[in-house]
Amino acid sequence: MLQVNPKQNQIISTAQSLFWKYGMRRVSIEEICRDARVSKMTFYKFFKNKVDLVKFILDKIMDESTKEYQAIMNQDIPFHKKVEQTIDMKLKGVDQLSSEFYADLHQNAIPEVSEHFHNISNKVLKLIVDDYKKAQKNGEVRKDLKIEFIMYQLEKLFAMAGDKKLINLYDSPQELIMELTRFFFYGILPRDKQ
């Protein structure tokens, strides 16, 4: 878990709120400092620049999400229930996400932020694939399904999440993310109540 002191936490929570509302590109360090009620000197004590802050926030979110995901996967419940809980978790995680932030992350990305997001996403994908391998070994995922295919599909879904044409079909990033998630897990056929 990433440790922060109160002033740093003030900067992080303010910046996250502003980024979620307006996107990364439109928010300046000056606005973050003003809303967080800290000086620029205090900001630079903790972060080299805005990109460094964005990367820190992404790491923090990923760390929290990974812990929540692992807690779900460590429960003694059927795998399909774990999948449902991870979908609920994902929906809650993107609930406050603005279209501006989503676009900045996927379409108008700052190269350094984009690369960082890609790297942490790959770590999460590996964790998911490992869990699916275990579930497959336990007979909870089809035995005839290649795990590499799952990995490939997840990578494609991440790419689709940044497709402007697809994004424009939805009212919000949350709607698209959940559509992709449900499609991945459940396909196009109606789900049986389990």
MIDOSE-1310 file (N, C-alpha, C; in nm, 2 decimals, decimal comma, always signed):
residues 194
mlqv	+0,08/-0,12/+0,00/+0,00/+0,00/+0,00/+0,09/+0,12/+0,00; +0,05/+0,22/-0,08/+0,13/+0,34/-0,09/+0,09/+0,43/+0,03; +0,20/+0,47/+0,10/+0,18/+0,56/+0,22/+0,19/+0,70/+0,18; +0,11/+0,78/+0,24/+0,11/+0,93/+0,21/+0,09/+1,00/+0,34
npkq	+0,14/+1,13/+0,35/+0,12/+1,21/+0,47/+0,00/+1,30/+0,44; -0,06/+1,37/+0,54/-0,18/+1,44/+0,52/-0,18/+1,55/+0,41; -0,07/+1,62/+0,40/-0,06/+1,72/+0,29/-0,06/+1,66/+0,15; +0,02/+1,55/+0,14/+0,02/+1,48/+0,02/-0,11/+1,42/-0,02
nqii	-0,18/+1,37/+0,08/-0,31/+1,31/+0,06/-0,41/+1,42/+0,01; -0,40/+1,54/+0,07/-0,48/+1,65/+0,03/-0,46/+1,68/-0,12; -0,34/+1,68/-0,17/-0,31/+1,70/-0,31/-0,37/+1,59/-0,39; -0,34/+1,47/-0,35/-0,39/+1,35/-0,43/-0,54/+1,35/-0,44
staq	-0,61/+1,37/-0,33/-0,76/+1,36/-0,34/-0,82/+1,48/-0,42; -0,76/+1,60/-0,40/-0,80/+1,71/-0,48/-0,78/+1,69/-0,63; -0,66/+1,65/-0,66/-0,62/+1,62/-0,80/-0,71/+1,52/-0,86; -0,73/+1,41/-0,79/-0,82/+1,30/-0,84/-0,96/+1,35/-0,87
slfw	-1,01/+1,43/-0,78/-1,14/+1,48/-0,80/-1,15/+1,57/-0,92; -1,05/+1,66/-0,94/-1,04/+1,75/-1,05/-1,02/+1,67/-1,18; -0,93/+1,57/-1,18/-0,91/+1,49/-1,30/-1,03/+1,42/-1,34; -1,10/+1,36/-1,24/-1,22/+1,28/-1,27/-1,33/+1,37/-1,34
kygm	-1,33/+1,50/-1,29/-1,43/+1,59/-1,34/-1,40/+1,66/-1,48; -1,27/+1,70/-1,49/-1,23/+1,77/-1,61/-1,13/+1,71/-1,70; -1,07/+1,59/-1,66/-0,96/+1,53/-1,73/-0,83/+1,58/-1,68; -0,72/+1,51/-1,72/-0,59/+1,54/-1,68/-0,53/+1,67/-1,75
rrvs	-0,56/+1,68/-1,88/-0,50/+1,79/-1,95/-0,55/+1,93/-1,91; -0,68/+1,93/-1,88/-0,74/+2,06/-1,85/-0,71/+2,12/-1,71; -0,66/+2,03/-1,62/-0,63/+2,07/-1,49/-0,48/+2,11/-1,47; -0,46/+2,23/-1,41/-0,32/+2,27/-1,39/-0,28/+2,25/-1,25
ieei	-0,15/+2,25/-1,23/-0,09/+2,24/-1,10/-0,14/+2,35/-1,01; -0,15/+2,47/-1,07/-0,20/+2,59/-0,99/-0,34/+2,56/-0,94; -0,43/+2,50/-1,02/-0,57/+2,47/-0,98/-0,57/+2,37/-0,87; -0,48/+2,27/-0,88/-0,47/+2,16/-0,78/-0,43/+2,22/-0,65
crda	-0,33/+2,31/-0,65/-0,27/+2,37/-0,53/-0,38/+2,46/-0,47; -0,45/+2,54/-0,55/-0,55/+2,63/-0,50/-0,66/+2,55/-0,43; -0,71/+2,45/-0,49/-0,82/+2,37/-0,44/-0,78/+2,29/-0,32; -0,66/+2,24/-0,32/-0,61/+2,16/-0,20/-0,56/+2,25/-0,09
rvsk	-0,55/+2,38/-0,12/-0,50/+2,48/-0,02/-0,36/+2,45/+0,03; -0,27/+2,42/-0,07/-0,13/+2,40/-0,05/-0,05/+2,49/-0,14; +0,07/+2,52/-0,11/+0,16/+2,60/-0,20/+0,22/+2,51/-0,31; +0,26/+2,57/-0,41/+0,33/+2,50/-0,52/+0,46/+2,43/-0,47
mtfy	+0,52/+2,50/-0,37/+0,64/+2,44/-0,31/+0,60/+2,31/-0,24; +0,49/+2,30/-0,18/+0,45/+2,18/-0,11/+0,42/+2,07/-0,22; +0,35/+2,11/-0,33/+0,32/+2,02/-0,43/+0,46/+1,96/-0,48; +0,56/+2,04/-0,51/+0,68/+1,99/-0,57/+0,77/+1,91/-0,47
kffk	+0,73/+1,93/-0,34/+0,80/+1,84/-0,24/+0,76/+1,70/-0,26; +0,64/+1,67/-0,31/+0,59/+1,53/-0,32/+0,59/+1,48/-0,47; +0,58/+1,57/-0,56/+0,56/+1,53/-0,70/+0,65/+1,62/-0,79; +0,72/+1,55/-0,89/+0,80/+1,63/-0,99/+0,72/+1,72/-1,07
nkvd	+0,60/+1,67/-1,11/+0,52/+1,74/-1,21/+0,38/+1,68/-1,21; +0,29/+1,72/-1,29/+0,15/+1,67/-1,30/+0,15/+1,52/-1,34; +0,24/+1,49/-1,44/+0,25/+1,35/-1,49/+0,28/+1,26/-1,37; +0,38/+1,30/-1,29/+0,42/+1,22/-1,17/+0,30/+1,20/-1,08
lvkf	+0,22/+1,30/-1,06/+0,10/+1,29/-0,97/+0,00/+1,20/-1,04; -0,03/+1,21/-1,17/-0,12/+1,12/-1,23/-0,08/+0,97/-1,22; +0,05/+0,95/-1,24/+0,10/+0,81/-1,23/+0,08/+0,76/-1,08; +0,11/+0,85/-0,99/+0,09/+0,81/-0,85/-0,06/+0,77/-0,82
ildk	-0,15/+0,85/-0,87/-0,29/+0,83/-0,85/-0,33/+0,69/-0,92; -0,28/+0,67/-1,04/-0,31/+0,54/-1,11/-0,26/+0,42/-1,03; -0,14/+0,44/-0,97/-0,08/+0,33/-0,89/-0,17/+0,31/-0,76; -0,21/+0,42/-0,70/-0,29/+0,41/-0,58/-0,42/+0,33/-0,61
imde	-0,49/+0,37/-0,72/-0,61/+0,31/-0,75/-0,59/+0,16/-0,79; -0,49/+0,13/-0,86/-0,46/+0,00/-0,90/-0,43/-0,09/-0,77; -0,35/-0,03/-0,68/-0,32/-0,10/-0,56/-0,45/-0,13/-0,48; -0,53/-0,04/-0,46/-0,66/-0,06/-0,39/-0,75/-0,16/-0,46
stke	-0,76/-0,15/-0,59/-0,84/-0,24/-0,67/-0,79/-0,38/-0,67; -0,66/-0,39/-0,67/-0,59/-0,53/-0,67/-0,62/-0,59/-0,54; -0,61/-0,52/-0,43/-0,64/-0,58/-0,29/-0,79/-0,62/-0,29; -0,88/-0,54/-0,34/-1,02/-0,57/-0,34/-1,05/-0,69/-0,42
yqai	-0,98/-0,70/-0,54/-1,00/-0,81/-0,63/-0,95/-0,94/-0,57; -0,83/-0,93/-0,50/-0,78/-1,05/-0,44/-0,86/-1,10/-0,32; -0,93/-1,01/-0,25/-1,02/-1,05/-0,14/-1,14/-1,12/-0,20; -1,19/-1,07/-0,31/-1,30/-1,14/-0,38/-1,25/-1,28/-0,42
mnqd	-1,14/-1,29/-0,48/-1,09/-1,42/-0,54/-1,05/-1,52/-0,43; -1,02/-1,47/-0,31/-0,99/-1,56/-0,20/-1,11/-1,61/-0,12; -1,23/-1,57/-0,15/-1,35/-1,62/-0,09/-1,37/-1,76/-0,13; -1,44/-1,83/-0,04/-1,48/-1,97/-0,06/-1,62/-1,97/-0,12
ipfh	-1,63/-1,93/-0,24/-1,76/-1,92/-0,32/-1,73/-1,97/-0,46; -1,84/-2,01/-0,53/-1,82/-2,05/-0,67/-1,76/-1,94/-0,76; -1,68/-1,99/-0,86/-1,61/-1,89/-0,94/-1,70/-1,79/-1,01; -1,82/-1,84/-1,06/-1,91/-1,75/-1,13/-1,96/-1,63/-1,03
kkve	-1,97/-1,66/-0,90/-2,00/-1,56/-0,81/-1,89/-1,46/-0,79; -1,76/-1,51/-0,79/-1,65/-1,42/-0,79/-1,65/-1,33/-0,91; -1,68/-1,38/-1,03/-1,68/-1,30/-1,15/-1,79/-1,19/-1,13; -1,91/-1,23/-1,08/-2,01/-1,13/-1,06/-1,97/-1,02/-0,97
qtid	-1,90/-1,06/-0,86/-1,85/-0,96/-0,76/-1,74/-0,87/-0,82; -1,66/-0,93/-0,91/-1,55/-0,84/-0,97/-1,62/-0,74/-1,07; -1,72/-0,78/-1,14/-1,80/-0,69/-1,23/-1,86/-0,58/-1,14; -1,92/-0,61/-1,03/-1,97/-0,51/-0,94/-1,86/-0,41/-0,90
mklk	-1,75/-0,47/-0,86/-1,64/-0,39/-0,81/-1,59/-0,29/-0,92; -1,59/-0,35/-1,05/-1,54/-0,26/-1,16/-1,64/-0,15/-1,18; -1,77/-0,18/-1,17/-1,87/-0,07/-1,19/-1,85/+0,04/-1,09; -1,83/+0,00/-0,96/-1,81/+0,10/-0,86/-1,69/+0,18/-0,88
gvdq	-1,58/+0,11/-0,93/-1,46/+0,18/-0,96/-1,46/+0,28/-1,07; -1,55/+0,27/-1,16/-1,56/+0,36/-1,27/-1,67/+0,46/-1,26; -1,74/+0,45/-1,15/-1,87/+0,53/-1,13/-1,84/+0,68/-1,14; -1,73/+0,73/-1,08/-1,71/+0,87/-1,08/-1,63/+0,92/-1,20
lsse	-1,59/+0,83/-1,29/-1,50/+0,86/-1,40/-1,57/+0,95/-1,50; -1,50/+1,06/-1,54/-1,56/+1,15/-1,64/-1,52/+1,11/-1,78; -1,60/+1,16/-1,87/-1,56/+1,13/-2,01/-1,43/+1,20/-2,05; -1,40/+1,31/-1,98/-1,28/+1,39/-2,01/-1,15/+1,31/-1,96
fyad	-1,16/+1,25/-1,84/-1,05/+1,18/-1,79/-1,03/+1,05/-1,87; -1,14/+0,99/-1,90/-1,14/+0,86/-1,98/-1,07/+0,89/-2,12; -1,11/+1,00/-2,18/-1,05/+1,04/-2,31/-0,90/+1,07/-2,30; -0,87/+1,14/-2,19/-0,73/+1,17/-2,17/-0,64/+1,04/-2,14
lhqn	-0,70/+0,95/-2,08/-0,63/+0,82/-2,05/-0,62/+0,73/-2,18; -0,72/+0,73/-2,26/-0,72/+0,64/-2,37/-0,70/+0,70/-2,51; -0,74/+0,82/-2,53/-0,73/+0,88/-2,67/-0,63/+0,99/-2,68; -0,63/+1,08/-2,58/-0,54/+1,20/-2,59/-0,43/+1,18/-2,49
aipe	-0,39/+1,06/-2,47/-0,30/+1,03/-2,36/-0,16/+1,09/-2,37; -0,11/+1,13/-2,26/+0,03/+1,18/-2,25/+0,11/+1,05/-2,26; +0,21/+1,05/-2,35/+0,28/+0,92/-2,37/+0,33/+0,85/-2,24; +0,39/+0,93/-2,15/+0,44/+0,87/-2,03/+0,33/+0,81/-1,94
vseh	+0,21/+0,88/-1,94/+0,10/+0,83/-1,86/+0,04/+0,70/-1,93; +0,03/+0,71/-2,06/-0,02/+0,60/-2,14/+0,07/+0,47/-2,12; +0,20/+0,49/-2,13/+0,29/+0,38/-2,10/+0,28/+0,32/-1,96; +0,26/+0,41/-1,87/+0,25/+0,37/-1,73/+0,12/+0,29/-1,71
fhni	+0,01/+0,34/-1,76/-0,12/+0,28/-1,75/-0,11/+0,14/-1,82; -0,05/+0,13/-1,93/-0,03/+0,00/-2,00/+0,04/-0,10/-1,92; +0,15/-0,05/-1,85/+0,23/-0,14/-1,77/+0,15/-0,19/-1,65; +0,08/-0,10/-1,58/+0,00/-0,15/-1,46/-0,11/-0,24/-1,51
snkv	-0,17/-0,21/-1,62/-0,28/-0,29/-1,68/-0,23/-0,43/-1,70; -0,11/-0,44/-1,76/-0,05/-0,58/-1,79/-0,03/-0,66/-1,66; +0,01/-0,59/-1,55/+0,02/-0,66/-1,42/-0,11/-0,72/-1,38; -0,22/-0,64/-1,39/-0,35/-0,68/-1,35/-0,39/-0,80/-1,44
lkli	-0,37/-0,79/-1,57/-0,40/-0,90/-1,66/-0,34/-1,03/-1,62; -0,21/-1,02/-1,58/-0,14/-1,14/-1,54/-0,21/-1,20/-1,42; -0,24/-1,12/-1,32/-0,31/-1,16/-1,20/-0,44/-1,23/-1,24; -0,52/-1,17/-1,33/-0,65/-1,23/-1,37/-0,62/-1,36/-1,44
vddy	-0,53/-1,37/-1,53/-0,50/-1,49/-1,60/-0,46/-1,60/-1,50; -0,38/-1,57/-1,40/-0,34/-1,67/-1,31/-0,46/-1,73/-1,23; -0,55/-1,64/-1,20/-0,67/-1,68/-1,13/-0,76/-1,77/-1,22; -0,76/-1,73/-1,35/-0,84/-1,81/-1,44/-0,78/-1,95/-1,47
kkaq	-0,65/-1,95/-1,46/-0,58/-2,08/-1,48/-0,62/-2,17/-1,36; -0,62/-2,12/-1,24/-0,66/-2,19/-1,12/-0,80/-2,24/-1,13; -0,89/-2,15/-1,18/-1,03/-2,19/-1,19/-1,05/-2,29/-1,30; -0,97/-2,29/-1,40/-0,98/-2,39/-1,51/-0,93/-2,52/-1,46
knge	-0,83/-2,52/-1,38/-0,77/-2,64/-1,32/-0,88/-2,71/-1,23; -0,96/-2,62/-1,16/-1,07/-2,67/-1,07/-1,20/-2,70/-1,14; -1,20/-2,69/-1,28/-1,32/-2,71/-1,35/-1,42/-2,60/-1,36; -1,38/-2,48/-1,32/-1,48/-2,37/-1,31/-1,47/-2,28/-1,44
vrkd	-1,37/-2,31/-1,52/-1,36/-2,24/-1,65/-1,34/-2,36/-1,75; -1,40/-2,34/-1,87/-1,39/-2,45/-1,97/-1,25/-2,50/-1,99; -1,23/-2,63/-1,98/-1,10/-2,69/-2,00/-1,05/-2,67/-2,14; -1,14/-2,66/-2,24/-1,10/-2,65/-2,38/-1,06/-2,51/-2,42
lkie	-1,07/-2,41/-2,33/-1,04/-2,27/-2,36/-0,89/-2,24/-2,33; -0,82/-2,20/-2,42/-0,68/-2,16/-2,40/-0,67/-2,03/-2,31; -0,60/-2,04/-2,21/-0,58/-1,92/-2,12/-0,52/-1,80/-2,20; -0,43/-1,84/-2,30/-0,37/-1,73/-2,39/-0,48/-1,66/-2,46
fimy	-0,59/-1,73/-2,50/-0,70/-1,67/-2,57/-0,77/-1,57/-2,48; -0,78/-1,60/-2,35/-0,84/-1,51/-2,26/-0,76/-1,38/-2,25; -0,63/-1,40/-2,24/-0,53/-1,29/-2,23/-0,55/-1,20/-2,36; -0,55/-1,26/-2,47/-0,56/-1,19/-2,60/-0,69/-1,11/-2,60
qlek	-0,80/-1,17/-2,56/-0,93/-1,10/-2,56/-0,93/-0,99/-2,46; -0,87/-1,00/-2,34/-0,86/-0,89/-2,25/-0,78/-0,77/-2,31; -0,67/-0,80/-2,37/-0,59/-0,70/-2,44/-0,68/-0,63/-2,54; -0,75/-0,70/-2,62/-0,84/-0,64/-2,72/-0,95/-0,55/-2,66
lfam	-1,00/-0,60/-2,55/-1,10/-0,52/-2,48/-1,05/-0,39/-2,43; -0,92/-0,39/-2,38/-0,86/-0,26/-2,34/-0,84/-0,17/-2,46; -0,80/-0,23/-2,57/-0,79/-0,15/-2,69/-0,92/-0,09/-2,74; -1,03/-0,17/-2,73/-1,16/-0,13/-2,77/-1,21/-0,01/-2,68
agdk	-1,17/-0,02/-2,55/-1,21/+0,09/-2,46/-1,16/+0,22/-2,50; -1,06/+0,23/-2,58/-1,00/+0,36/-2,63/-1,05/+0,39/-2,77; -1,13/+0,31/-2,83/-1,18/+0,34/-2,97/-1,28/+0,45/-2,97; -1,25/+0,56/-3,04/-1,34/+0,67/-3,04/-1,48/+0,64/-3,10
klin	-1,48/+0,56/-3,20/-1,61/+0,53/-3,27/-1,70/+0,45/-3,17; -1,64/+0,36/-3,09/-1,71/+0,28/-3,00/-1,75/+0,36/-2,88; -1,66/+0,45/-2,83/-1,69/+0,54/-2,72/-1,82/+0,62/-2,75; -1,82/+0,67/-2,87/-1,93/+0,76/-2,91/-2,07/+0,69/-2,91
lyds	-2,07/+0,56/-2,91/-2,20/+0,48/-2,90/-2,26/+0,49/-2,76; -2,19/+0,53/-2,66/-2,23/+0,52/-2,52/-2,24/+0,66/-2,46; -2,33/+0,68/-2,36/-2,35/+0,80/-2,29/-2,23/+0,83/-2,20; -2,17/+0,73/-2,15/-2,06/+0,75/-2,05/-1,95/+0,64/-2,06
pqel	-1,83/+0,67/-2,01/-1,73/+0,57/-2,01/-1,77/+0,45/-1,93; -1,85/+0,47/-1,82/-1,89/+0,36/-1,73/-1,98/+0,26/-1,81; -2,07/+0,32/-1,90/-2,15/+0,23/-1,97/-2,07/+0,14/-2,07; -1,97/+0,20/-2,14/-1,89/+0,12/-2,23/-1,81/+0,02/-2,15
imel	-1,74/+0,06/-2,04/-1,66/-0,03/-1,96/-1,74/-0,15/-1,92; -1,86/-0,13/-1,87/-1,95/-0,24/-1,82/-2,00/-0,32/-1,93; -2,03/-0,26/-2,05/-2,07/-0,34/-2,16/-1,96/-0,44/-2,21; -1,83/-0,39/-2,21/-1,72/-0,47/-2,25/-1,70/-0,58/-2,15
trff	-1,71/-0,54/-2,02/-1,69/-0,64/-1,91/-1,79/-0,75/-1,92; -1,92/-0,72/-1,93/-2,02/-0,82/-1,94/-2,01/-0,90/-2,06; -1,97/-0,84/-2,17/-1,96/-0,91/-2,30/-1,85/-1,02/-2,29; -1,74/-0,98/-2,22/-1,63/-1,07/-2,20/-1,67/-1,19/-2,12
fygi	-1,74/-1,16/-2,01/-1,77/-1,27/-1,92/-1,89/-1,35/-1,96; -1,99/-1,29/-2,03/-2,12/-1,36/-2,05/-2,15/-1,37/-2,20; -2,08/-1,30/-2,29/-2,11/-1,32/-2,43/-2,24/-1,25/-2,47; -2,31/-1,30/-2,57/-2,43/-1,23/-2,62/-2,56/-1,30/-2,58
lprd	-2,55/-1,42/-2,53/-2,67/-1,50/-2,49/-2,72/-1,46/-2,35; -2,85/-1,47/-2,33/-2,90/-1,43/-2,20/-2,84/-1,53/-2,09; -2,82/-1,47/-1,97/-2,76/-1,55/-1,87/-2,87/-1,62/-1,79; -2,84/-1,75/-1,76/-2,93/-1,83/-1,67/-2,91/-1,78/-1,53
kq	-3,02/-1,78/-1,46/-3,01/-1,74/-1,31/-2,94/-1,86/-1,24; -2,83/-1,83/-1,17/-2,76/-1,94/-1,10/-2,78/-1,92/-0,95
